[in-house]
Each structure stands twice: as C-alpha cells, then as structure tokens.
C-alpha cells in the first residue's frame, strides 16, 4: 500500500473496474485511474494517476460502478457520469457522460450502490429504485429488460448493494426488521396461592429411597 499524499480528510472511498473515487470531509469528490469512458467526471476521457476534483459539491455518498460513478448530494439529488451503455446513469439515454449528470424522477436519495452495469438507490423514506442492465434480473422487476430510467421496486428497505453480473451477484437488499409479536404473559398467582401449591407439590413427592407406585413406573420395554 502507498499513501496518497494528494488527498486528505477522506470519509468514504469506492473502486470501480479500473478507477477509484473518494469523498472528502468538505463534501467534495476526487477521482483517479482510467478515464476511457469518462468515469472520472473531468470532462474528458483521459486517465489520471493522481486524484482530481470533480465539479460537484455538498456530496454525502458515493459509489463507483464498472466504468461509471454515482454520487448523492446533501439535498438528496443523485448524479452520475461515465459509461451508460445499459442506461446505468438513469438519464433516459445510453449516451456516455464525461461530467456529472443529474438523474431525475427520483425522491430525495439517501444511499446509492453502483454495480457493473446497473444501479440501486434508496430514498430517505426507504423506497427502492433500480435501473440499468437487467438481463439476469438485476433490477428485481421481473421483466428482464434493461431500464434507462429509475424503476420503483418497493418500499420498506434499509440497505442496498449492487453486485457484478458476471460473478452471479446481482442485487442484495435488506428489508426493514419487523418486531416479533408480543406474547401475553399469564398473570402470576398471589403469594398465598403459590405457597399452597408448593405445599401440595411437596406432599405429593415420595420420600427419598421409597419406591414409586407401580402406576408411576415406566412400562417394561
């Protein structure tokens, strides 16, 4: 491991196929590595051996996909850039973007996860959205068709993780934990009643060493 002297105050990192991104404490994003699909978000398709700042401020969450990136701002807006061959940027096209592009038709987003060619987003209210490649059912809508726009999948989720299609991992979601039903507790008998029951149980117990009655013995095998 080597230390990246050109960047500090990092709060989150994410790595794609051949590029990396980092979120800094001040809400800025830096990228480096391959830029062949515009995944560095710097307005070109050139590589960078050192972290370069993306023109996007007030970011709270990031995720690097195969050859693209997504980032969530503090106000819940979601941005994407890089490869878009399967609609993984969610802008309604398959056009590659070399600078951050707003992903519309979404509520305030809290978390995002980028897979190889598909994206998952979780709203502040627990609503799950998915878009991009869907040939293996990655989007969870049951269609098998790619989607260039965010699809509403369901509500009541807490966590998301988008995997890689070629490894067999698609999308993992965590549902809201539901509390177990409360079982009623039987009321406890008053103290005098408990003492009377204990006395009867003691009287029914045979003295030590005295054989039990025939009726209490186990039948012969």
N, C-alpha and C positions, 0 to 999 in steps of 0.2 A: 504493500500500500504506500501511496505517496500523498503528501498533504497538498491540497490546492491552495496555494498562497494567494491566488487572485480573488478568492471569495471567502466571506466570513459571515458570522451571525446566521447560519443556516438552521432552519427549523424543520425542513422536510426535503426529501430527495426522491427521485423516481428515475428509473432507467428503461429505455426502450431497446430496440434491437441493436442499434449502433449509436445511440445518442443518450444524453443524460440531461436532467433538469433539476434545479434546486430552488427552493423557496426560502427567502431571507426574512429576517425578523421584521423588516420595514415593509413587507408586502410586495417586494419586487421579485422577479423571476430571472434566473440565469440559465442558459443552455450551452451545451458544447457537444462535440462529436460530429457524426455525419450530418450533412445538410442537404443531401441529394434530392430529398422530397420536400424541402422547405421546413423540415421538422424543428429547426432551431428558431423559427419565427423571426428571423432577422431581415426578411425581405429579399433573400436570395437563396441559392441552392449550393452555397459554398460550405465546406467543413470548417470547424473551428477547434483548435487544440486547447484553447483556454475558454473559461466561462465568459459569455457575452450576455448583456442585459437585454431582455425582451421589453418592448414598449407596452407594458401592461402593469398597472399599479393596483394597490389595495387587494392583492390576491391572498386567499386564505387556504386554498387546497389545490394540489396539482397531481397530474398523473401522465406518465409517458406511455404511449402505445407502441405498436410495431414501428411505424415511421411517422408518428404524429404525436401531438401533445394536446392536453386539455387543462384548463385552469378555471377555478371558481373565484370570483371576486367577493369582497365582503358584503356587497349588496345582493348576492345570490345569483348574479349573472354568470353565464358559462361561456367560455371562449375556447376555440380550437384552431389548430394550424398544422400543416404538414400534409401527408398523403391522405387522399379522400376517394380512392378507387372504389370503395364499397359504401360510400356515404357515411363513414365513421365520424366525420366532422359534424354531421347533423344539420347542415345548412341547406338541404334540399337539392344538392348537386353532387357531382363526382369530380369537381374541379379541385386540384391541389392548391393549397393556400400557403404562402410563404410568410404571412403575417397573421396575427390573431384575428379570428372572425367570430362574430357573435352568433351563438346558437340560440335561435328564437323558439317561441312556442313552448316555453318552459316556465314553471313557477320558480320561486326562489330556491336555488340549489344549495344543499349543504355539503354533499360529498360526491365525488366522481371517480370512476375507475375505467381506465383505457385498456382494452385487450389488444390482440394483434391487429384485428380489423373491425372491432365493434366496441361500443362504449355504453357504460351504465351510469346513470345519475340518480341520486336520491335527494328528494326535496326536503325542506325543513319540516314538512308535515308527514314525512315517511312515505311519500309517493315514489314509486319506482318507474324509471323511464329507460328505454333501450333503443339503440339504433346502430346501423352498420351492417356488417356481414351476418348472414343468418342461414347458411347452407347446412349447418349442423344443429340448428335450433338454438343458437347462442342467445337470441333475443327473448326467447321464452313466450312468444305469442302464438306458437303452434302453426305458423304459416310456412316457414322455411324460405321465405322471400326476404331479400335484403331490404332495409329501410333507410332512406336518405333523410328522414325526419325522425325526431324522437317519438317513440310509441309509448303510450301509457300501459304499464304492465299490471300494476296493482298498488295497494296501499297497506301500510302497517309494517314497514320494514325498518330495520335498524342499521344494517351493514351490507356492503356490496363488494364484489371482487370479480373483475373480468379477466379471464384467462386466455390462453392461446389455443386457437382452433387445432393446430397441428399436433398438440400434445394430448388432445382429448378433453382438456379442461375448457369449459365454456363460461358459464356464469354461476356464481355462488352468491346466494342471498340469505340473509338471516332475518327470520320473522320476529315480530315482537313477542317477547316472552309473556305468556299468559299465566296468571297465578292459578294454582290448583284450587279447586272448590273447597271451601271451608266445611269441614265435617262438624256437626253439632256434638258437643260434649255432654254426656249424660250427667245429670245433677248428682252430686255426692251426697250420700246418706248422712243424716245428722250424727253427731258423736255418740249418743246413747245407743242408736240403732247399730252403729258399727261395732260397739263393744258387745252387744248382744249376739251379733252374727259371729264375732270372733270366739265367744264362749261356746256357741253351738258347734262350731268347727272343731274346737279343742275336745269337746265331749265325744265327738264322732270319731276321733282318731284313736286307734287301738294302742295300748301301752307297748313300749319297746320290748321286743322279744316274743310277744304274743302273736301266734299265727293268725292270719286273717281268716275270716269265714270262708267256707267253700265257695259261696256265691261270688266272693270278691277275687278269687283266684282266676288266673288266665286258663282257658280250656287247654287240655293236652294237645300237642301237635301230632 
